[in-house]
Amino acid sequence: MTARHYARRLAWPAILLFLSFGLVLFRADLADLSGQGELVSLAGRTLIYFAIAWFVSRVLAMTLDRAAARRRPYPRLLKDLVTALLFTVAFAATVALFLGQGAVGALAGSGLILAMLGFAIRNVVADTLSGIALGIEGPFRIGDWVEIDGVARGRVIEIGWRTTRILTRGAAYMILPNSQIARQRITNYSAPRPQYRAQISITLDHDLSIESARVILLDAVRQATLIQQDPAPDVRVLAYEEGGITYAVRYWLSRFERDIDCRDEVYGIIDERLRNAGIHAPHRRIRLVPPVDGPMSHTCDRAPVEIRTISPL
């Protein structure tokens, strides 16, 4: 944004602030004309309170916008929260100005009404308070790729007072209540940096030594063009079991949205490399074998069936 745009956003708050100060400074002259000196003074102070709140909220919003230009954008909820707090303070100051100590008694007397109202809108209050907590703590920002455990995975589009909007990789638009998000485990794939490490699992036969498998898998994954080669990919052993040796092929991605394409490319290259080398993943087949004492009967409640598991040679 240009300096002219910033000046235009501050113009009306500055004009209101200037007029309100003028109203207070010249209240004596205005009182002689209208005969309502006290009312003119109260009106001038009220305008000052709200003009200051308006002006400060605009300044803070522009500060956040300039900071977001160098980093990730701040959620709109944070700007709305700052504005709401400033105007709430201005309103409270105005009530105290007009009613004095009577305002405190009025608020105390309405406690039962406020409790009944809070019970009626408890879900809305829970969503709003959760939205405020998400805005203050900042587990994610607009544009981040996140996974909300058991709920959704996608890119954050907007963080509102009651809901957060997420665009999934399948172009589905999800609107989630903030209270539901606050109760789940959140994984942010875009923080603290957009780069992150992914991995795939490959199970190979015991006939292939770990060192040979490591060399073959590394040679294959280094041919991938979509992943990052710095930091370099690596291979780790995950499990050594009867069914084979399971390896984790780990590699770095520049952005989370490339995860599916990179995974597809890595699997394809490894599959081609293993087939060219004549290496097959261990597998098991189940075959029905007739009993030894005769042919298998067609009756299900007779002639037991033996199940043999056949492993490749």
N, C-alpha and C positions, 0 to 999 in steps of 0.2 A: 504494500500500500504506500501511496505517495504522501508527502507532507500536506498537500492540499486536501487529501481525503481525511487525514487526521484533524486538520483545522476545521473542516466542515462538520465533523462529528462532535467537536467541542463547542461549536458556535452557539447553539441554543442553550446548553447548560450554562455557558459563560454569560450569555445575555440575561438569563433568569437570575443568576447569582448577582449580577451587577444591578438589576432592577430591585431585587429584594434588599440589598444593602442601601440603595438609594431611598427605599421606602422607610427603612429604619432611621437613616440619618436625617431625613426631612420630615419625620413624623410630627414634629411640632407645628410646622407650617401646614401640613395636611390636616392636623387636628383643628387648627383655627378655621379651616375652610369647611370641614365636615362636622366638627364638634364631637367626634368620636376618637379621641386621642388614644385611649387604651386599646380599642379594637384595632386601630391602625398599627399600633406597636405589635400586638399579637399576630396580626396577619403578616407583618414584615418578618418577624422571627420565624414563623412557620415556613414562609417561602425560603428563608435562608437555610433552614434545616434540609428541606427537600432539594434545593438547588445544590447544596454541598454534596448530598448523597448522589444526585444525578451526575454531577461533575466528576466526583471521585470514581464512581463506577465506570464511567467512560474512560478515564485515564487508566485504570487497572485493566480494563478489557483491551485497550490498545497495547498496553505493555505485554499482556499475555499473547496477543496476536504477533507482535514483533519477536517475542521469544520463540513462538511456535514456528516462525519462518526459518529459524536456524536449527530447530529440533523437530520433534514430532508435535502435531497439533494437540492443544489442550481440549478436553471435552467441554462442550457447551454448558454442561451442568455446573462446572466450576465458575464460569462467568455469571450464570444465573444465580448461583448461591451467593456470590459476593454482592451482586446487585440487591438481592432480597434482604441480606443482612443489613446493608446500608440503609435501605428504605424502611426496614423495621425499626432501626435505631432512630431514624428521623420521625417515624410515626409515634414511637414511644415518647420521644422528647416533646412532640406536639401535644400529646394527651396530657403529659405531666404539666405542660405550660398552661393549658386551658383549665384542667381540673385540679391541679396541685396534688395534695395528698389523697384527695377523694378518688383518684384513679386507682390507687393501690387497693382501697377497700372495694371498689367495684370489681376489680379482677379477682379478689379473694372470694367475693360473694358468688361469682359465676363459676366456681370450681366444679360444682355438681353438673352443671350444664356442659362444661368442657369435658368432664369424664364420660358422660353419656355420648357426646359427639365423638370422642376418641374411640369408644367401643364400637360405634356404628361404622367408622371408617378405618378400623384397625389395619385392614389389608393395605389400604392406600397409604396409611402412615408407615407401615413396615416397608413397603416398596420405596417410599420417598426417603426414609432414613437410610435404607440400604444404598440408595442412589447417592446420597450425600457422603456416606462412608466410602463408596467406590470412587467418588470424585476426589475426596481428600487423600485417601491412601494411594490411589493411582496404580492398581495392579495391571491395568492396561490402558491404552489410549486409542484414540481414533486412528485407524489404519493398521493396528496390530493384528496379527494372526494368533488366535487363542483357541484353546480347547477347554470347554467347561465340562468337567467329568460327568459322563452319562447324559449330557443334555445336548451339546452342539459343538461344532468345530467350524471356524470360519474367520472372516475379517470383520473387525468392529467398524460399523458405519457411523453410529451415533450413540451417545450416552445421555439419556434423558433423566428427568426427575423420577419417573416410575419404571421405565423400561430401558433396555439396551437393545439396539438393533444390530444383528449380525448377518452378513452375507456369506453363505456357505460356498464351498468349492463347486457345488452343483448348481449355483446361481439361485438357491432358495433363500428367501428373505425371512429371517426368524426374528420375532419380537419377544424378548424374554423379560419377565418381571425381575427387577433388581434384587428382591428378596430371595428369589430362587437362585440367582447367580451367587449371592453372598454366602449361601449354605454349601456350595459345591467347591471342589478343588479346581483351581484355575491354573492352566499351563499356558504361559505366554511364550510363543515361538519367536517373537520379534524383539524381546528384551532379554538382557541388556543390549544385545546387538542383533541385527537381522540374521547373521550367520549362525547356524547350529549344526550339530552332528546327528546324522541318521544312521541306521544300520539295518541289514537284512540277515536272515539266518539261513545257512546252508548245511545240510546233513550229508556226509559222505561216508563211504564204507571204510571199515578198519584196515582193509588191504592197502589203502593209500596212507602213507605216513603223514604225520602232522606237518612236518617240514615241507614235504612235496605239495601237500594241499595248500599250504600257506603261499608257496611260490606261485602256484597256478592261479589261485584266487586274486592275489595281488597283481599279477600280470594282466589278468582280465579286467579288473576294476580300473586300472590305470589307463585303459583305452577309452573310458567313458569321457565324453566331452561336456556333459551338462553339470558334472560335479566339480568341486574345487580340488585342485591338485596341491594346493598349499593352504592349510596344512594337508599333509599327504594322507591318503587312506591307509588303513591297517586291518589286520585280521587277528582275531582273538578266539581261543577255544572256549565255547560255552558249556559243553557237556560231553562226557565220554561214557556212552551207554551201550547196551547190548545191540540196539538198533543201528548204531553208527556214531560217528563223531560229529558234533554240531559246532559249526564255526559262525562267528559274527563278523560280517564284513562291514566295517565302519568307514564312513566318508562324510565330508563336510559339504553343506549346501549354502549358497549365497542368500537365498530367500526361501521361506517356507512354501510359497505357492508353487515352487518347482519340485516339490517332494514327490508327487505321483510320477511326473515325467522322468525324474532321475532314478526312481526306484525301478520303473519299467526298463530304462536303458541298462541299468546295472544287472538286472536279472537276465535280460536278453544276451548281454555280452558274456556273462558267466556260463549260461546254458550252452552257448555256441562253443566256448572254450572247452568245457567239459566233454561235450560230444565229440569234438575234434580229437581230444586226447583219449577217447574211448572209456571215459569214466562215467559211471551211472550212480545215481543216488540209490541207497538201499531201499528195497520195497518188499512187501510181503503179499502173497496171494493166498486165498482160502479156496480149497477145492473139496468137494464132497466125495468121500471114498466109501464104496460099499463094504459091508462087514466081511470079515475073512471067511465065515462059514457059508457064504452063499450070496446070490445077487440081492441088491437092495430092493426091498418090498415097496410097493406103491402105497401101502397103508401107513398112515402117519403115526399111529399108536403102536406099531410093531416095527421090527427091523431097525434097530438103532443105527444112527449115522455117525461115523467117525470124521472129525474135522482135523485135517493136517495143515500146518503152516509151512509153506515152502519158501525158502530164502534163495536168492540168486547165488549161483556158484561164484 
